[in-house]
Every structure is written in structure tokens, then in C-alpha cells.
Amino acid sequence: MNPNERKLATIGQAQFTLRGRNPDVLSCIANLSSDEVFTPPELANRMLDMLAEAWAADHDGANIWSDKTVRFLDPVTKSGVFLREITSRLTAGLADEIPDLKARVNHILTQQVYGLAITHLTSLMARRSVYCSKYANGKHSIATAFNSEAGNIWFERLEHTWIDGKCSYCGASRSTLDRGAELETHAYAFIHTDDIETRVAELFGGDMQFDVIIGNPPYQLSDAGYGTSAAPIYQLFVEQAKTLEPRFLSMIIPARWFAGGKGLDEFRQSMLADNRLRSIDDYLSAADVFPGVGLKGGVCYFLWDRDNPGQCRVTTHFKDWPVSTAIRPLQEEGLDVFVRFNEGMSILKKVVAIESGGTHSLSLPESKRFDRLVSSRKPFGLPTKFKGKATKDKGDLLVYRNGGTGYIARNSISTGTDLIDAWKIYVGRAAPGTGNKDTYPHKILSTPFLGEPGSISSETYLCIGPFASQTEAESVLSFLSCRLTRLLILLHKPSQDTTRKVYTFVPTQEWNRTWTDDELYAKYGISESEIAFIEKVVRSMDLSDLSGNDAVEYDDDDGDDE
């Protein structure tokens, strides 16, 4: 038995003997950033199990891993975990079809498994994971039929196409990524082309129709905006993959697209309107999938089935909570976002039915929309860095700002002047959190507080009002402290950013009383199980401290100017 044959013969045995005693090396790799996250092997296998079930359902119970004609592409290869696990499954599944192990592995690696690496480093990692050698044609490679070092895992340094300081393909900032030949450009091959079909044919040769496209794309790139502003790019990989028309497409991406995200409106609408999106597994905390990765808003992986349209299976995961699964349409009448909580849909439907007289649409009547009371960002034109004067001169306005208060001359303010001398409420533009982790139950909002006549705020806060009296403002304040109100906000809230849009599902009330959850539960017919759900995800709010000190300075990652 030559060395290659011996190596092949021990692959299966090693997978069983080593995994029981030592950790899989691909589960030990530290992420380079929160934008390009390595996929844990456990997650990759969950996605492959989902794929196999869908393939069997569409092919009279057939085993995808026993089909030597199926082609797989990971267009965003990093560690090579997807390709490695696919190869392992095919090696076992094709044993009867191709008994000779060497011939079987050569067939799989040369005819079935393909990848586009995202950097030079990851191309070497992926080849090492799949071929057992950083060179496909190297002496240690388990493939013996390649003539090139790359094999079917391709990488070549590309440059961005700069127009007015940004890449015309991915929107990257030239000031950030045009940095010389010694550093990676992060110009990802899969999305830096106008004709992906021709490009793939050039890379791999011939008519390359892929049956399965699967991967974990880069999430965002700096766009040279305010502060830590970054533009999402994962949607570009999803859209490009659909262009290739595979039978199945599965990717893991941030869940912010459900309801927000900079520049994601068109992508969200195309996803919600696509009845080939058949399954979404939603993880409320990214840490449950990617330990140690700070990614607010959670992540999801989906399955897109080209030939089998229908409703979507939506499954919600969070730590040790019972898994919630429902079959439902992605887009409900009257909604332009995806409501991620299955239990939240029944609650939202009850609220809208009471406020709208029982129409089928889930859109509140214009006269009942609380968001009309909420200001846009910079309600008085002052940026979040504004400090103001430390002492008050005659006629100055009090300014609530990040970290305290200051003063400014009244004649310096030309925005939001109708709110200055009215009672109002201030609430933080960004909600408090626990570092980069999503935790439940949480408050959803920073603690709102009363704004007296003669006061204004910086961009740190949004302003709600105006109200005719202190009594009205206090009634609204009590309403915002209710768990049901904040649950409705959560259903439209993709991240820590609490812009005016997140109040879309919140109805107005009569502002003549102190509102409690018991009153709201009774008004909308909320059931005991729904109450239990609400109290599981929304923490109680203590209004005794009205200083608003838990408001936090936000980053502009959503780019929402509402």
C-alpha cells in the first residue's frame, strides 16, 4: 500500500478515533474578526443535515451523499469546513458506487467539490482541510488527479473597482482598503463580477452548473461612514448565488436583514417575496453559534429550494429555551419586515385587530400609529458628541446629552422648535446591552424620562411628543414601561439601534391614565401562554430613575436616518 492509499484508508478511522479524544482542529481556530467568521464544524453539519433532508424530500427519499453527479460550491471558503464535511459524507455515501477508495476520492475532489477562497491564507487553510495539503497536487495531497496547486479551491488576488471613492461592486471604502500589495484587498471574487456564470466557467472549466451552493459569507466592510460605520455585504453573496440557479442554496448570515440594516431594504423585500425560501433557523444570540463573536442581533441560516416553493419553516433557537417552530408565510399582509418570533405573530395580530377593527392587514391605521410621535435622529440638530456650555445664561435651553447635561442658546436651535416649549419624553437612540451579547429578558429600550418645557437633547436621544401637559407625558411614559409595548418594539427592532421605525407596531392609547401591563393584556386579549412568552423576553422596567443614564452612544452600523 503506497503512502496515499494508506492515508486515504485511515481517513474514516481517524475521524472517529480522534474526535472522541481531541478537539476538531477547525473548532479551535480563532476568528480574525467579527466580519469574516469561521464556521464551527457542528454548525456546518447541522446545515448539511438540513440539506440532506430537503434533498431526500424532493427526490423520493434519495441520499444526496450517494449521488456521484451532484456538484457542491462554497463560494466563500475560509477554513474549508463545508467542503471537508461534504467530502467526508460523499466518501462514505459513494462506497458502493465507487468501491476503490483512491478512485472515489479523486472523483469527489475533482468532479463534485469546489470552492472560492476569500483570502490567500484561507485558500491554504481550505486546501489543507480538504486535500490534506496546502497544494492540491502536492506529495501529501489525498487527491492524485490535479495538475495545479489550487485544485478546485481557487484564489487569486483581485482589486476593487473604485468609483468616487467606493468599490462599484461591494461598496468598500477606497480610503480603507486601497492599501498596497502587501495586504489583502478583500475584493471577493464571487461578487466582483458582472457575469458570475462566465466567471465560474473560466475558473473551473466548462458548463459548471452547481446543484448546491453553501457557505458563510463575509458580513460587512467599512464604508468610511460615521464612527464605526460599516456596510453589510452578505446580501450580495446571496443574490449572486441565486443568479447561478442551484437546486439548493444555504448560507448563514446576520439576522438584521429581518427588519433593518443599512441598504438592505431591497434585499429584505426580495427575500420575503421569494417562496423558494423554505427554511430559516434563527439564533437570537450569535454566541450560541459562534462562541466569542460579538454580533448583535443574532444570526440565521436558511435553505432556498429552487424547485419546491411554499411556506417557510421558521425555527427560533436561544440557549436552553424550548425550540420554537412554525410553518408560516415570510411576508404578512401589511408588513415590510419579517417578524422573527413565532409567538410574537399571534400577539401582533391581536393588537392590530383591536386597533383596526379586524382587517386582515397587519398595518395599524394611520391615526393609531405611535411612531408618528417619535422624532427622527438629531431631533434638535445636535450631534451625539455635543457637550454644550457648563453653565446657563439667561434664556438658554437645557440639553440632555451623552453623559449628562449642558446648555445652549435658544437662537442656536432651528430644528424641532415645536417641541422646545412642550412636554415630551426622551429615550436613548441606542438601547443598553451586555457587551456584544444578546441577552433575554432585556429592556429593549433605555429608560425613557420626562422632558420639561425649555429642554432639548442631542442625537443621543430621540424625542417623543409634543404633549399638552405633564399628565399626558407621564401617561405615555407609563405605557413605554409596559412589557407588551416593548415586545411590540422588539418585533421591529433588528439591533441596538432604536430609530423611529421600531415603533411601527406600537399603537397609541388614551393618554389620561397610568398604563399597566394587566390593562393592556386585558384590552388585547393576550393569553396566559403569550404573557409567559412576553415576560420571558422583556424585562421589567423601573421608572424611578428618570435620568436616562442607561442610554448609550450608538454606532451607525444600520445607517437609518429615520
TALINSUL-V862225 format. One record per pair of residues at least 12 apart in sequence whose ideal C-beta (glycine too) atoms are under 7 Angstrom apart, sorted by sequence separation. I is the first residue (numbers start at 1). GAP is how many residues later the second one is. If there is no record, write none. Layout:
# TALINSUL-V862225
i->I gap->GAP
i->I gap->GAP
This chain:
# TALINSUL-V862225
i->52 gap->12
i->131 gap->12
i->136 gap->12
i->137 gap->12
i->160 gap->12
i->162 gap->12
i->220 gap->12
i->221 gap->12
i->286 gap->12
i->313 gap->12
i->314 gap->12
i->352 gap->12
i->396 gap->12
i->431 gap->12
i->451 gap->12
i->464 gap->12
i->492 gap->12
i->27 gap->13
i->51 gap->13
i->52 gap->13
i->91 gap->13
i->136 gap->13
i->219 gap->13
i->220 gap->13
i->238 gap->13
i->285 gap->13
i->286 gap->13
i->349 gap->13
i->355 gap->13
i->388 gap->13
i->396 gap->13
i->397 gap->13
i->431 gap->13
i->489 gap->13
i->492 gap->13
i->27 gap->14
i->72 gap->14
i->91 gap->14
i->94 gap->14
i->135 gap->14
i->136 gap->14
i->172 gap->14
i->237 gap->14
i->257 gap->14
i->284 gap->14
i->313 gap->14
i->314 gap->14
i->348 gap->14
i->387 gap->14
i->395 gap->14
i->396 gap->14
i->431 gap->14
i->432 gap->14
i->489 gap->14
i->491 gap->14
i->26 gap->15
i->136 gap->15
i->218 gap->15
i->219 gap->15
i->238 gap->15
i->283 gap->15
i->386 gap->15
i->392 gap->15
i->395 gap->15
i->431 gap->15
i->162 gap->16
i->218 gap->16
i->282 gap->16
i->283 gap->16
i->311 gap->16
i->312 gap->16
i->326 gap->16
i->390 gap->16
i->391 gap->16
i->397 gap->16
i->24 gap->17
i->91 gap->17
i->113 gap->17
i->160 gap->17
i->217 gap->17
i->283 gap->17
i->311 gap->17
i->328 gap->17
i->382 gap->17
i->389 gap->17
i->488 gap->17
i->489 gap->17
i->90 gap->18
i->282 gap->18
i->311 gap->18
i->312 gap->18
i->324 gap->18
i->384 gap->18
i->388 gap->18
i->389 gap->18
i->427 gap->18
i->428 gap->18
i->488 gap->18
i->234 gap->19
i->281 gap->19
i->324 gap->19
i->387 gap->19
i->388 gap->19
i->389 gap->19
i->427 gap->19
i->131 gap->20
i->217 gap->20
i->234 gap->20
i->280 gap->20
i->281 gap->20
i->388 gap->20
i->87 gap->21
i->170 gap->21
i->427 gap->21
i->485 gap->21
i->87 gap->22
i->90 gap->22
i->109 gap->22
i->169 gap->22
i->170 gap->22
i->235 gap->22
i->280 gap->22
i->426 gap->22
i->130 gap->23
i->169 gap->23
i->279 gap->23
i->397 gap->23
i->425 gap->23
i->426 gap->23
i->450 gap->23
i->65 gap->24
i->127 gap->24
i->279 gap->24
i->316 gap->24
i->450 gap->24
i->65 gap->25
i->160 gap->25
i->277 gap->25
i->278 gap->25
i->316 gap->25
i->425 gap->25
i->426 gap->25
i->68 gap->26
i->87 gap->26
i->127 gap->26
i->159 gap->26
i->316 gap->26
i->400 gap->26
i->425 gap->26
i->65 gap->27
i->66 gap->27
i->86 gap->27
i->126 gap->27
i->158 gap->27
i->160 gap->27
i->255 gap->27
i->277 gap->27
i->278 gap->27
i->333 gap->27
i->334 gap->27
i->335 gap->27
i->424 gap->27
i->450 gap->27
i->65 gap->28
i->66 gap->28
i->157 gap->28
i->159 gap->28
i->213 gap->28
i->276 gap->28
i->314 gap->28
i->333 gap->28
i->334 gap->28
i->423 gap->28
i->68 gap->29
i->158 gap->29
i->232 gap->29
i->235 gap->29
i->276 gap->29
i->288 gap->29
i->333 gap->29
i->334 gap->29
i->423 gap->29
i->448 gap->29
i->63 gap->30
i->68 gap->30
i->83 gap->30
i->123 gap->30
i->188 gap->30
i->232 gap->30
i->276 gap->30
i->278 gap->30
i->288 gap->30
i->332 gap->30
i->423 gap->30
i->429 gap->30
i->479 gap->30
i->66 gap->31
i->158 gap->31
i->213 gap->31
i->231 gap->31
i->232 gap->31
i->288 gap->31
i->422 gap->31
i->426 gap->31
i->429 gap->31
i->83 gap->32
i->123 gap->32
i->231 gap->32
i->232 gap->32
i->235 gap->32
i->278 gap->32
i->280 gap->32
i->282 gap->32
i->284 gap->32
i->381 gap->32
i->421 gap->32
i->428 gap->32
i->429 gap->32
i->448 gap->32
i->110 gap->33
i->213 gap->33
i->276 gap->33
i->279 gap->33
i->282 gap->33
i->285 gap->33
i->380 gap->33
i->381 gap->33
i->421 gap->33
i->428 gap->33
i->429 gap->33
i->482 gap->33
i->484 gap->33
i->109 gap->34
i->158 gap->34
i->210 gap->34
i->212 gap->34
i->217 gap->34
i->275 gap->34
i->278 gap->34
i->279 gap->34
i->280 gap->34
i->281 gap->34
i->282 gap->34
i->283 gap->34
i->284 gap->34
i->285 gap->34
i->381 gap->34
i->420 gap->34
i->427 gap->34
i->482 gap->34
i->483 gap->34
i->80 gap->35
i->110 gap->35
i->120 gap->35
i->186 gap->35
i->211 gap->35
i->212 gap->35
i->216 gap->35
i->219 gap->35
i->275 gap->35
i->277 gap->35
i->278 gap->35
i->282 gap->35
i->380 gap->35
i->426 gap->35
i->427 gap->35
i->445 gap->35
i->476 gap->35
i->482 gap->35
i->110 gap->36
i->117 gap->36
i->210 gap->36
i->211 gap->36
i->212 gap->36
i->213 gap->36
i->214 gap->36
i->215 gap->36
i->216 gap->36
i->217 gap->36
i->281 gap->36
i->380 gap->36
i->420 gap->36
i->475 gap->36
i->478 gap->36
i->479 gap->36
i->484 gap->36
i->44 gap->37
i->48 gap->37
i->105 gap->37
i->106 gap->37
i->115 gap->37
i->117 gap->37
i->120 gap->37
i->211 gap->37
i->379 gap->37
i->426 gap->37
i->427 gap->37
i->475 gap->37
i->478 gap->37
i->484 gap->37
i->44 gap->38
i->48 gap->38
i->77 gap->38
i->105 gap->38
i->106 gap->38
i->114 gap->38
i->115 gap->38
i->116 gap->38
i->117 gap->38
i->462 gap->38
i->475 gap->38
i->482 gap->38
i->68 gap->39
i->77 gap->39
i->106 gap->39
i->113 gap->39
i->424 gap->39
i->425 gap->39
i->472 gap->39
i->475 gap->39
i->38 gap->40
i->39 gap->40
i->41 gap->40
i->45 gap->40
i->72 gap->40
i->76 gap->40
i->77 gap->40
i->78 gap->40
i->379 gap->40
i->416 gap->40
i->424 gap->40
i->425 gap->40
i->475 gap->40
i->38 gap->41
i->44 gap->41
i->48 gap->41
i->71 gap->41
i->72 gap->41
i->73 gap->41
i->74 gap->41
i->75 gap->41
i->77 gap->41
i->254 gap->41
i->256 gap->41
i->375 gap->41
i->424 gap->41
i->445 gap->41
i->36 gap->42
i->39 gap->42
i->70 gap->42
i->72 gap->42
i->76 gap->42
i->102 gap->42
i->109 gap->42
i->110 gap->42
i->255 gap->42
i->423 gap->42
i->424 gap->42
i->444 gap->42
i->484 gap->42
i->39 gap->43
i->71 gap->43
i->83 gap->43
i->87 gap->43
i->109 gap->43
i->254 gap->43
i->255 gap->43
i->413 gap->43
i->422 gap->43
i->423 gap->43
i->424 gap->43
i->41 gap->44
i->78 gap->44
i->196 gap->44
i->255 gap->44
i->419 gap->44
i->422 gap->44
i->423 gap->44
i->445 gap->44
i->467 gap->44
i->77 gap->45
i->80 gap->45
i->84 gap->45
i->191 gap->45
i->254 gap->45
i->255 gap->45
i->422 gap->45
i->444 gap->45
i->79 gap->46
i->80 gap->46
i->84 gap->46
i->176 gap->46
i->191 gap->46
i->253 gap->46
i->419 gap->46
i->423 gap->46
i->444 gap->46
i->79 gap->47
i->83 gap->47
i->190 gap->47
i->196 gap->47
i->197 gap->47
i->252 gap->47
i->253 gap->47
i->416 gap->47
i->419 gap->47
i->423 gap->47
i->487 gap->47
i->490 gap->47
i->81 gap->48
i->176 gap->48
i->196 gap->48
i->418 gap->48
i->425 gap->48
i->490 gap->48
i->77 gap->49
i->80 gap->49
i->154 gap->49
i->172 gap->49
i->173 gap->49
i->175 gap->49
i->191 gap->49
i->252 gap->49
i->423 gap->49
i->424 gap->49
i->444 gap->49
i->29 gap->50
i->79 gap->50
i->80 gap->50
i->171 gap->50
i->173 gap->50
i->190 gap->50
i->251 gap->50
i->423 gap->50
i->484 gap->50
i->487 gap->50
i->170 gap->51
i->173 gap->51
i->250 gap->51
i->251 gap->51
i->425 gap->51
i->483 gap->51
i->487 gap->51
i->152 gap->52
i->171 gap->52
i->250 gap->52
i->377 gap->52
i->425 gap->52
i->483 gap->52
i->486 gap->52
i->26 gap->53
i->250 gap->53
i->277 gap->53
i->445 gap->53
i->26 gap->55
i->248 gap->55
i->249 gap->55
i->400 gap->55
i->483 gap->55
i->248 gap->56
i->398 gap->56
i->401 gap->56
i->402 gap->56
i->248 gap->57
i->397 gap->57
i->398 gap->57
i->399 gap->57
i->400 gap->57
i->401 gap->57
i->483 gap->57
i->497 gap->57
i->272 gap->58
i->273 gap->58
i->282 gap->58
i->397 gap->58
i->399 gap->58
i->402 gap->58
i->496 gap->58
i->247 gap->59
i->272 gap->59
i->397 gap->59
i->399 gap->59
i->401 gap->59
i->501 gap->59
i->171 gap->60
i->246 gap->60
i->247 gap->60
i->481 gap->60
i->245 gap->61
i->400 gap->61
i->497 gap->61
i->499 gap->61
i->501 gap->61
i->481 gap->62
i->500 gap->62
i->170 gap->63
i->433 gap->63
i->495 gap->63
i->497 gap->63
i->499 gap->63
i->119 gap->65
i->431 gap->65
i->170 gap->66
i->272 gap->66
i->430 gap->66
i->477 gap->66
i->269 gap->67
i->430 gap->67
i->431 gap->67
i->430 gap->68
i->429 gap->69
i->118 gap->70
i->428 gap->70
i->386 gap->72
i->15 gap->73
i->116 gap->73
i->116 gap->74
i->384 gap->74
i->383 gap->75
i->384 gap->75
i->77 gap->76
i->380 gap->76
i->382 gap->76
i->383 gap->76
i->384 gap->76
i->380 gap->77
i->382 gap->77
i->259 gap->78
i->379 gap->78
i->258 gap->79
i->259 gap->79
i->11 gap->80
i->258 gap->80
i->378 gap->81
i->36 gap->82
i->258 gap->82
i->377 gap->82
i->379 gap->83
i->379 gap->84
i->255 gap->85
i->375 gap->87
i->461 gap->87
i->374 gap->88
i->375 gap->88
i->114 gap->90
i->374 gap->90
i->461 gap->90
i->373 gap->91
i->460 gap->91
i->9 gap->92
i->373 gap->92
i->8 gap->93
i->460 gap->93
i->8 gap->94
i->444 gap->94
i->447 gap->94
i->441 gap->95
i->440 gap->96
i->441 gap->96
i->443 gap->96
i->447 gap->96
i->450 gap->96
i->5 gap->97
i->8 gap->97
i->440 gap->97
i->441 gap->97
i->442 gap->97
i->449 gap->97
i->4 gap->98
i->441 gap->98
i->443 gap->98
i->447 gap->98
i->449 gap->98
i->449 gap->99
i->118 gap->100
i->447 gap->101
i->446 gap->102
i->26 gap->103
i->447 gap->103
i->446 gap->104
i->446 gap->105
i->76 gap->114
i->75 gap->115
i->432 gap->118
i->428 gap->120
i->432 gap->120
i->318 gap->122
i->377 gap->122
i->426 gap->122
i->430 gap->122
i->428 gap->123
i->430 gap->123
i->376 gap->124
i->428 gap->124
i->430 gap->124
i->7 gap->125
i->375 gap->125
i->429 gap->125
i->374 gap->126
i->371 gap->129
i->374 gap->129
i->82 gap->132
i->371 gap->132
i->82 gap->133
i->370 gap->133
i->371 gap->133
i->8 gap->134
i->7 gap->135
i->371 gap->135
i->370 gap->136
i->73 gap->137
i->296 gap->137
i->351 gap->137
i->370 gap->137
i->4 gap->138
i->72 gap->138
i->75 gap->138
i->370 gap->138
i->71 gap->139
i->76 gap->139
i->368 gap->139
i->4 gap->140
i->71 gap->140
i->72 gap->140
i->73 gap->140
i->74 gap->140
i->75 gap->140
i->76 gap->140
i->296 gap->140
i->298 gap->140
i->347 gap->140
i->348 gap->140
i->368 gap->140
i->70 gap->141
i->74 gap->141
i->76 gap->141
i->294 gap->141
i->295 gap->141
i->70 gap->142
i->72 gap->142
i->76 gap->142
i->294 gap->142
i->296 gap->142
i->344 gap->143
i->348 gap->143
i->364 gap->143
i->344 gap->147
i->400 gap->148
i->287 gap->150
i->341 gap->150
i->402 gap->151
i->285 gap->152
i->339 gap->152
i->355 gap->152
i->285 gap->153
i->284 gap->154
i->337 gap->155
i->284 gap->156
i->351 gap->156
i->348 gap->157
i->51 gap->161
i->76 gap->161
i->75 gap->162
i->51 gap->163
i->75 gap->166
i->47 gap->167
i->354 gap->169
i->384 gap->169
i->354 gap->170
i->351 gap->173
i->350 gap->174
i->350 gap->175
i->350 gap->176
i->39 gap->177
i->37 gap->179
i->347 gap->179
i->36 gap->182
i->35 gap->183
i->347 gap->183
i->35 gap->184
i->346 gap->184
i->377 gap->184
i->35 gap->185
i->376 gap->185
i->377 gap->185
i->376 gap->186
i->343 gap->187
i->343 gap->190
i->54 gap->194
i->51 gap->197
i->297 gap->197
i->297 gap->198
i->51 gap->199
i->296 gap->199
i->296 gap->200
i->47 gap->203
i->39 gap->213
i->50 gap->229
i->259 gap->233
i->261 gap->233
i->259 gap->234
i->260 gap->234
i->259 gap->235
i->260 gap->235
i->258 gap->236
i->256 gap->238
i->256 gap->239
i->43 gap->246
i->58 gap->247
i->54 gap->249
i->58 gap->249
i->58 gap->250
i->54 gap->251
i->51 gap->252
i->37 gap->253
i->50 gap->253
i->47 gap->254
i->37 gap->256
i->34 gap->259
i->34 gap->260
i->34 gap->261
i->31 gap->262
i->262 gap->295
i->262 gap->296
i->263 gap->296
i->261 gap->297
i->262 gap->297
i->260 gap->298
i->260 gap->300
i->228 gap->327
i->229 gap->327
i->230 gap->327
i->227 gap->328
i->229 gap->328
i->227 gap->329
i->228 gap->329
i->226 gap->330
i->229 gap->330
i->225 gap->331
i->225 gap->334
